[in-house]
Amino acid sequence: MKAALYLRVSTEDQAREGYSIDAQKRNLTKYAIDNNLEIHDYYIDDGYSAKDLNRPRLQDLISDVEKRKVNAVCVWALDRLTRDVVDMWTLLNIFNKYDVDFLSMSDTTATDTASGRLELNVKGIFAQYERERIGERVVEGMLERAKKGYYTANRVLGYDYDQTTKEFTINPEEAKIVRLIFELHCKGWGIVKIAKYLNQHGYKTKDGNTFANNSVRYTIRNGWYYCGKFMYRPKNKKPILLDAINIKETILTEEEFMLAQKIRNANYS
């Protein structure tokens, strides 16, 4: 029997004992050998969440199942495959359609009986609950970090970000572009005209691309960080304007930024 061995670890799982790719691979290999399974391939999604099925190697696995290249799918535990109940049954239905056995090393739950399917549903619900709790803890951590005054974007036109210190420092050449955008805007220039001017004069975005209208609009509308602040938008709550303690130098004064907002609002009124 040819088996597909599926392994997954998310960013949150990296630090948890026994969850590493090496540990899963070692244990699954032994499991396959002990159960006389021929290993067709290792399908490894390293750094991917189980929130959905949009994972490159999982998609490869599904494709190989549909091509009847494997007879079994093995995982270390159910939550390595998915943490969503609906996705779990989507996958199991695909496996059943192509007569592929689903084997979980940590579980012995049968899927061909009513009681087994009920047990699997319960396990799937708990896996989904754990995923949602992880998401909540991430959001809570981001909120606490924001409340302490840490702006967390990595790439901002006008600034360089230090991954070690978590601080933003002014990029002189990019800062000139930022000031130019705001100066032209405050002179009454529209978004399209500003973008066209920047591109005609060879100015580039942070990623070295030409300026799209939306990128200019975003810079003007959301550039609180240019005056040492940032707008934190927690889910289902009102935005919070905070001082950014990791932006030591500002490109604009708060007055300059607020003037640009008044002009922008006037243009859209």
VOZABA-96628 format. One record per residue: residue number from 1; residue in one letter; x negated, y, z negated of N, C-alpha, C in turn. Coordinates in steps of 0.2 Angstrom, whole numbers, plus 5000, padded with zeros to 4 digits. Layout:
<sites>
NUM  A  X  Y  Z  X  Y  Z  X  Y  Z
...
</sites>
This chain:
<sites>
1  M  4996  4994  5000  5000  5000  5000  4996  5006  5000
2  K  4997  5011  5005  4993  5017  5005  4996  5022  5001
3  A  4992  5025  4997  4994  5030  4992  4991  5037  4993
4  A  4996  5042  4993  4993  5049  4993  4993  5051  4986
5  L  4987  5054  4984  4986  5056  4977  4986  5064  4977
6  Y  4991  5066  4974  4992  5074  4973  4990  5076  4967
7  L  4986  5082  4967  4983  5085  4961  4984  5092  4962
8  R  4986  5095  4956  4987  5103  4956  4985  5105  4949
9  V  4982  5111  4950  4981  5115  4944  4982  5122  4945
10  S  4985  5126  4941  4987  5133  4942  4981  5137  4938
11  T  4981  5143  4938  4977  5148  4935  4978  5147  4927
12  E  4984  5146  4925  4986  5146  4918  4984  5139  4915
13  D  4983  5134  4920  4982  5127  4917  4974  5126  4917
14  Q  4970  5130  4919  4963  5129  4920  4960  5128  4913
15  A  4962  5131  4908  4959  5131  4901  4962  5125  4897
16  R  4967  5122  4900  4970  5117  4896  4967  5110  4897
17  E  4965  5107  4891  4962  5101  4891  4965  5095  4895
18  G  4962  5092  4900  4964  5086  4903  4968  5088  4910
19  Y  4969  5095  4911  4972  5097  4917  4968  5099  4923
20  S  4961  5099  4922  4957  5100  4927  4957  5096  4933
21  I  4955  5098  4939  4956  5094  4945  4951  5088  4944
22  D  4945  5088  4941  4941  5083  4940  4944  5077  4936
23  A  4948  5080  4930  4951  5075  4926  4957  5071  4929
24  Q  4961  5075  4933  4966  5072  4936  4964  5067  4942
25  K  4958  5069  4945  4956  5065  4951  4953  5058  4948
26  R  4949  5059  4942  4946  5053  4939  4952  5048  4936
27  N  4957  5051  4933  4962  5047  4930  4966  5044  4936
28  L  4968  5048  4941  4972  5045  4947  4968  5040  4951
29  T  4962  5041  4952  4958  5036  4955  4958  5029  4951
30  K  4957  5029  4945  4957  5023  4941  4964  5020  4941
31  Y  4969  5024  4941  4976  5022  4941  4977  5018  4948
32  A  4975  5021  4953  4976  5018  4960  4972  5011  4960
33  I  4966  5011  4958  4962  5005  4958  4966  4999  4954
34  D  4968  5001  4948  4971  4996  4943  4977  4994  4946
35  N  4981  4997  4950  4987  4995  4953  4987  4993  4960
36  N  4980  4992  4963  4979  4989  4969  4982  4993  4975
37  L  4981  5000  4974  4983  5005  4979  4977  5007  4983
38  E  4978  5007  4990  4973  5010  4994  4974  5018  4995
39  I  4969  5021  4993  4969  5029  4993  4969  5031  5000
40  H  4974  5034  5002  4974  5037  5009  4971  5044  5009
41  D  4972  5048  5004  4969  5054  5004  4971  5058  4997
42  Y  4966  5063  4995  4968  5067  4989  4970  5073  4992
43  Y  4976  5075  4989  4980  5081  4991  4979  5086  4985
44  I  4974  5091  4986  4973  5095  4980  4975  5103  4981
45  D  4979  5105  4977  4981  5112  4977  4978  5115  4971
46  D  4972  5118  4972  4968  5121  4966  4970  5129  4966
47  G  4973  5131  4960  4975  5138  4959  4982  5139  4961
48  Y  4986  5134  4962  4993  5136  4964  4998  5134  4959
49  S  5003  5138  4958  5009  5137  4953  5013  5132  4956
50  A  5017  5129  4952  5022  5124  4954  5029  5127  4955
51  K  5029  5134  4955  5036  5138  4956  5040  5136  4962
52  D  5036  5134  4967  5040  5132  4974  5036  5127  4977
53  L  5038  5125  4983  5035  5120  4987  5030  5123  4992
54  N  5029  5130  4992  5024  5133  4997  5017  5133  4995
55  R  5015  5126  4995  5008  5125  4994  5005  5121  5000
56  P  4999  5123  5002  4996  5120  5008  4995  5113  5008
57  R  4992  5110  5003  4991  5103  5003  4998  5099  5001
58  L  5002  5102  4998  5009  5098  4997  5012  5098  5003
59  Q  5012  5103  5007  5015  5103  5014  5012  5098  5018
60  D  5005  5097  5018  5001  5092  5021  5004  5085  5019
61  L  5005  5084  5013  5007  5078  5010  5014  5076  5013
62  I  5019  5081  5013  5026  5080  5015  5025  5078  5023
63  S  5021  5081  5027  5020  5080  5034  5018  5073  5035
64  D  5013  5070  5030  5010  5063  5031  5016  5058  5029
65  V  5020  5060  5024  5025  5056  5022  5030  5055  5028
66  E  5032  5061  5031  5037  5060  5037  5034  5057  5043
67  K  5027  5057  5043  5024  5053  5049  5022  5046  5047
68  R  5025  5044  5041  5024  5037  5038  5017  5035  5038
69  K  5012  5039  5036  5005  5038  5035  5004  5035  5028
70  V  5009  5036  5023  5008  5033  5016  5014  5030  5014
71  N  5013  5025  5009  5019  5022  5006  5020  5024  4999
72  A  5016  5028  4996  5017  5030  4989  5014  5036  4988
73  V  5017  5040  4983  5014  5047  4981  5013  5046  4974
74  C  5007  5047  4972  5005  5047  4965  5003  5054  4962
75  V  5005  5055  4956  5003  5061  4952  5001  5059  4945
76  W  4997  5064  4942  4995  5063  4935  5002  5063  4931
77  A  5006  5069  4932  5012  5070  4928  5017  5073  4933
78  L  5023  5073  4931  5028  5076  4935  5027  5083  4936
79  D  5025  5087  4931  5024  5094  4932  5018  5096  4937
80  R  5014  5091  4939  5009  5093  4944  5012  5093  4950
81  L  5018  5090  4951  5021  5090  4958  5026  5096  4958
82  T  5030  5097  4953  5034  5103  4953  5037  5104  4946
83  R  5038  5110  4945  5042  5112  4939  5049  5115  4940
84  D  5051  5113  4946  5058  5116  4947  5063  5110  4949
85  V  5068  5109  4946  5073  5104  4946  5075  5103  4953
86  V  5077  5108  4957  5079  5108  4963  5074  5105  4968
87  D  5068  5108  4967  5062  5106  4971  5061  5098  4970
88  M  5061  5096  4964  5060  5089  4962  5064  5085  4966
89  W  5071  5086  4966  5075  5082  4970  5075  5082  4977
90  T  5072  5088  4980  5071  5089  4987  5065  5084  4989
91  L  5060  5084  4985  5054  5080  4986  5056  5072  4986
92  L  5060  5071  4980  5062  5064  4979  5066  5061  4985
93  N  5071  5065  4987  5075  5063  4993  5071  5062  4999
94  I  5066  5066  5000  5061  5065  5006  5058  5059  5005
95  F  5055  5057  4999  5051  5051  4998  5056  5045  4999
96  N  5062  5045  4997  5067  5040  4998  5069  5039  5005
97  K  5069  5044  5009  5071  5044  5016  5066  5040  5020
98  Y  5060  5041  5018  5054  5037  5021  5052  5031  5018
99  D  5055  5029  5013  5054  5023  5009  5047  5023  5006
100  V  5046  5029  5003  5039  5030  4999  5040  5030  4992
101  D  5036  5026  4988  5037  5026  4981  5034  5032  4978
102  F  5037  5035  4973  5035  5040  4969  5032  5037  4962
103  L  5026  5038  4961  5022  5035  4955  5019  5041  4951
104  S  5021  5042  4944  5018  5046  4940  5015  5043  4934
105  M  5008  5044  4934  5004  5040  4930  5006  5041  4922
106  S  5008  5047  4920  5010  5048  4913  5017  5046  4912
107  D  5021  5045  4917  5028  5043  4916  5030  5036  4919
108  T  5035  5033  4916  5037  5026  4919  5044  5027  4921
109  T  5046  5033  4922  5054  5034  4924  5055  5031  4931
110  A  5060  5027  4931  5063  5024  4937  5068  5029  4940
111  T  5068  5029  4947  5072  5033  4950  5078  5030  4954
112  D  5078  5023  4953  5083  5019  4957  5089  5017  4952
113  T  5089  5020  4946  5095  5018  4941  5097  5025  4939
114  A  5104  5025  4937  5107  5031  4934  5104  5033  4928
115  S  5102  5029  4924  5098  5031  4917  5091  5034  4919
116  G  5088  5031  4924  5081  5034  4926  5082  5041  4929
117  R  5087  5042  4933  5088  5048  4936  5090  5053  4931
118  L  5094  5051  4926  5095  5056  4921  5089  5058  4917
119  E  5085  5053  4915  5079  5055  4912  5074  5059  4916
120  L  5074  5058  4922  5070  5062  4926  5072  5069  4927
121  N  5079  5070  4927  5082  5077  4927  5080  5080  4920
122  V  5080  5077  4915  5079  5080  4908  5071  5082  4909
123  K  5067  5078  4911  5060  5080  4911  5059  5086  4916
124  G  5063  5086  4922  5062  5091  4926  5064  5098  4923
125  I  5070  5098  4919  5072  5104  4916  5067  5106  4911
126  F  5064  5102  4907  5059  5104  4903  5053  5107  4906
127  A  5051  5104  4912  5045  5107  4916  5047  5114  4919
128  Q  5053  5115  4921  5055  5121  4923  5055  5126  4918
129  Y  5058  5124  4912  5058  5128  4906  5051  5131  4904
130  E  5046  5126  4904  5039  5128  4903  5036  5133  4908
131  R  5038  5132  4914  5036  5136  4920  5038  5143  4918
132  E  5045  5144  4917  5048  5150  4915  5045  5154  4909
133  R  5043  5150  4904  5040  5152  4898  5033  5155  4900
134  I  5030  5151  4904  5023  5154  4906  5024  5161  4909
135  G  5029  5161  4914  5030  5167  4917  5031  5173  4912
136  E  5036  5171  4907  5037  5176  4902  5031  5179  4898
137  R  5027  5174  4897  5021  5176  4893  5016  5180  4897
138  V  5016  5179  4904  5012  5183  4908  5014  5190  4908
139  V  5021  5191  4909  5024  5197  4909  5023  5201  4903
140  E  5024  5197  4897  5023  5200  4890  5016  5203  4890
141  G  5011  5199  4892  5004  5201  4892  5003  5207  4896
142  M  5006  5207  4902  5005  5213  4906  5007  5219  4903
143  L  5013  5218  4900  5016  5224  4896  5012  5227  4890
144  E  5009  5222  4886  5005  5224  4881  4999  5227  4883
145  R  4996  5225  4889  4990  5228  4891  4992  5235  4894
146  A  4997  5235  4897  4999  5242  4900  5000  5247  4894
147  K  5004  5245  4889  5005  5249  4883  4998  5252  4880
148  K  4993  5248  4881  4987  5250  4878  4983  5255  4883
149  G  4986  5256  4889  4983  5261  4893  4979  5258  4899
150  Y  4979  5251  4900  4975  5249  4906  4979  5248  4912
151  Y  4977  5252  4917  4979  5251  4924  4976  5245  4927
152  T  4980  5241  4930  4977  5234  4932  4976  5233  4940
153  A  4978  5238  4944  4977  5236  4951  4969  5236  4953
154  N  4968  5232  4957  4961  5231  4959  4958  5235  4965
155  R  4962  5237  4969  4960  5241  4975  4964  5247  4976
156  V  4961  5252  4975  4965  5259  4975  4960  5264  4979
157  L  4963  5267  4984  4960  5271  4988  4957  5277  4984
158  G  4951  5279  4984  4948  5284  4980  4944  5282  4974
159  Y  4945  5275  4972  4942  5273  4966  4939  5266  4968
160  D  4933  5265  4964  4930  5258  4964  4932  5255  4957
161  Y  4933  5248  4957  4935  5245  4951  4930  5240  4949
162  D  4928  5240  4943  4923  5236  4940  4926  5230  4936
163  Q  4926  5224  4939  4929  5218  4936  4927  5217  4929
164  T  4920  5219  4927  4918  5218  4920  4920  5222  4915
165  T  4920  5229  4917  4922  5234  4912  4929  5236  4912
166  K  4932  5234  4918  4940  5235  4919  4941  5242  4920
167  E  4936  5246  4922  4936  5253  4923  4936  5255  4930
168  F  4939  5261  4932  4939  5264  4938  4934  5270  4939
169  T  4930  5270  4944  4926  5276  4945  4927  5279  4952
170  I  4926  5285  4952  4928  5289  4959  4923  5286  4964
171  N  4926  5285  4970  4922  5283  4976  4922  5290  4980
172  P  4917  5294  4980  4916  5300  4983  4919  5301  4990
173  E  4918  5297  4994  4920  5297  5001  4927  5296  5002
174  E  4930  5291  4998  4937  5290  4998  4941  5295  4995
175  A  4938  5298  4989  4941  5303  4986  4943  5309  4990
176  K  4938  5311  4995  4939  5316  5000  4945  5315  5004
177  I  4946  5308  5006  4952  5307  5010  4959  5308  5006
178  V  4958  5306  5000  4964  5307  4995  4966  5314  4995
179  R  4961  5318  4993  4962  5326  4992  4965  5328  4999
180  L  4962  5326  5005  4964  5329  5011  4972  5327  5012
181  I  4974  5321  5010  4981  5319  5011  4985  5323  5007
182  F  4983  5325  5001  4988  5329  4997  4987  5336  4999
183  E  4982  5339  5001  4981  5346  5004  4986  5347  5010
184  L  4985  5342  5015  4989  5342  5021  4997  5342  5019
185  H  4998  5338  5014  5005  5337  5012  5008  5343  5009
186  C  5004  5346  5005  5006  5352  5001  5006  5358  5006
187  K  5003  5358  5012  5004  5363  5017  5010  5362  5021
188  G  5014  5357  5020  5020  5356  5023  5020  5350  5029
189  W  5014  5347  5029  5014  5342  5035  5018  5336  5033
190  G  5021  5333  5038  5025  5327  5037  5020  5320  5036
191  I  5023  5315  5034  5019  5308  5034  5016  5306  5040
192  V  5021  5306  5046  5018  5304  5052  5013  5308  5055
193  K  5013  5315  5054  5008  5320  5056  5001  5318  5052
194  I  5002  5317  5046  4996  5316  5042  4992  5310  5044
195  A  4996  5304  5045  4993  5298  5047  4990  5299  5054
196  K  4993  5302  5058  4990  5303  5065  4984  5307  5065
197  Y  4984  5312  5060  4978  5316  5060  4972  5312  5057
198  L  4973  5308  5052  4968  5304  5049  4965  5299  5054
199  N  4969  5296  5057  4967  5291  5062  4963  5294  5068
200  Q  4965  5300  5070  4962  5304  5076  4955  5306  5074
201  H  4954  5307  5067  4948  5309  5065  4943  5304  5061
202  G  4946  5297  5063  4942  5292  5061  4942  5290  5053
203  Y  4946  5292  5049  4947  5290  5042  4950  5283  5042
204  K  4948  5280  5037  4950  5273  5036  4953  5271  5029
205  T  4957  5266  5028  4960  5264  5022  4954  5261  5018
206  K  4956  5259  5012  4952  5255  5008  4949  5249  5011
207  D  4953  5246  5015  4952  5239  5018  4948  5241  5025
208  G  4947  5247  5027  4944  5248  5033  4949  5249  5039
209  N  4955  5249  5038  4960  5249  5043  4962  5256  5045
210  T  4966  5257  5050  4969  5264  5052  4975  5265  5047
211  F  4977  5271  5046  4982  5273  5041  4989  5272  5045
212  A  4993  5268  5041  5000  5267  5043  5004  5273  5040
213  N  5010  5274  5042  5014  5279  5039  5016  5277  5032
214  N  5017  5271  5031  5019  5269  5024  5013  5269  5019
215  S  5007  5268  5022  5001  5269  5017  5001  5276  5015
216  V  5002  5281  5019  5001  5288  5017  5007  5290  5012
217  R  5013  5287  5014  5019  5289  5010  5018  5286  5003
218  Y  5015  5280  5002  5014  5276  4996  5009  5280  4992
219  T  5003  5283  4995  4998  5287  4992  5001  5293  4988
220  I  5005  5296  4992  5008  5302  4989  5013  5301  4984
221  R  5017  5296  4985  5023  5295  4981  5021  5291  4974
222  N  5016  5287  4974  5014  5283  4969  5007  5284  4966
223  G  5004  5289  4968  4997  5291  4966  4996  5294  4959
224  W  5000  5292  4954  4999  5294  4947  4992  5293  4945
225  Y  4989  5288  4947  4982  5286  4945  4977  5291  4947
226  Y  4979  5295  4952  4974  5301  4954  4974  5306  4949
227  C  4978  5307  4944  4978  5311  4939  4978  5308  4932
228  G  4975  5302  4932  4974  5298  4926  4980  5295  4923
229  K  4985  5294  4926  4991  5291  4924  4993  5285  4928
230  F  4998  5281  4926  5001  5276  4930  5008  5274  4928
231  M  5012  5272  4933  5019  5270  4931  5020  5263  4931
232  Y  5021  5261  4925  5022  5253  4924  5029  5252  4924
233  R  5031  5247  4929  5038  5245  4930  5039  5238  4928
234  P  5041  5237  4921  5043  5230  4919  5050  5228  4922
235  K  5050  5221  4923  5056  5219  4926  5062  5220  4922
236  N  5067  5223  4926  5074  5224  4923  5074  5230  4917
237  K  5069  5234  4917  5068  5239  4913  5066  5246  4916
238  K  5067  5251  4913  5065  5258  4916  5058  5258  4917
239  P  5055  5261  4922  5048  5263  4923  5045  5267  4917
240  I  5039  5266  4915  5036  5269  4909  5030  5273  4912
241  L  5029  5279  4911  5023  5283  4913  5018  5283  4907
242  L  5012  5280  4909  5007  5279  4903  5001  5283  4906
243  D  4997  5285  4901  4990  5287  4902  4985  5281  4903
244  A  4981  5282  4908  4977  5276  4910  4970  5277  4906
245  I  4968  5273  4901  4962  5274  4898  4956  5272  4901
246  N  4957  5268  4907  4952  5265  4911  4951  5269  4917
247  I  4954  5275  4918  4952  5280  4923  4949  5286  4920
248  K  4943  5286  4919  4939  5291  4916  4939  5298  4919
249  E  4939  5298  4926  4938  5304  4930  4944  5304  4935
250  T  4947  5310  4936  4953  5311  4940  4951  5314  4947
251  I  4955  5312  4952  4954  5315  4958  4958  5322  4959
252  L  4964  5321  4956  4969  5327  4956  4970  5329  4949
253  T  4972  5335  4948  4975  5337  4942  4983  5335  4942
254  E  4986  5335  4936  4993  5333  4935  4997  5338  4939
255  E  4995  5344  4938  4999  5350  4942  4999  5349  4949
256  E  4993  5347  4952  4992  5346  4959  4997  5340  4962
257  F  4997  5335  4958  5001  5329  4959  5008  5330  4959
258  M  5010  5334  4954  5017  5336  4953  5020  5341  4958
259  L  5015  5345  4961  5017  5350  4966  5019  5345  4972
260  A  5014  5340  4974  5016  5336  4979  5022  5333  4979
261  Q  5024  5331  4973  5031  5327  4972  5036  5332  4973
262  K  5036  5338  4971  5041  5343  4972  5042  5344  4980
263  I  5037  5345  4983  5037  5346  4991  5040  5340  4994
264  R  5038  5334  4992  5041  5327  4994  5048  5327  4993
265  N  5050  5329  4987  5057  5328  4985  5061  5333  4989
266  A  5058  5339  4991  5062  5344  4994  5063  5342  5002
267  N  5058  5339  5004  5058  5336  5011  5063  5331  5012
268  Y  5065  5327  5007  5070  5322  5007  5077  5324  5005
269  S  5077  5330  5002  5084  5332  5000  5089  5334  5005
</sites>
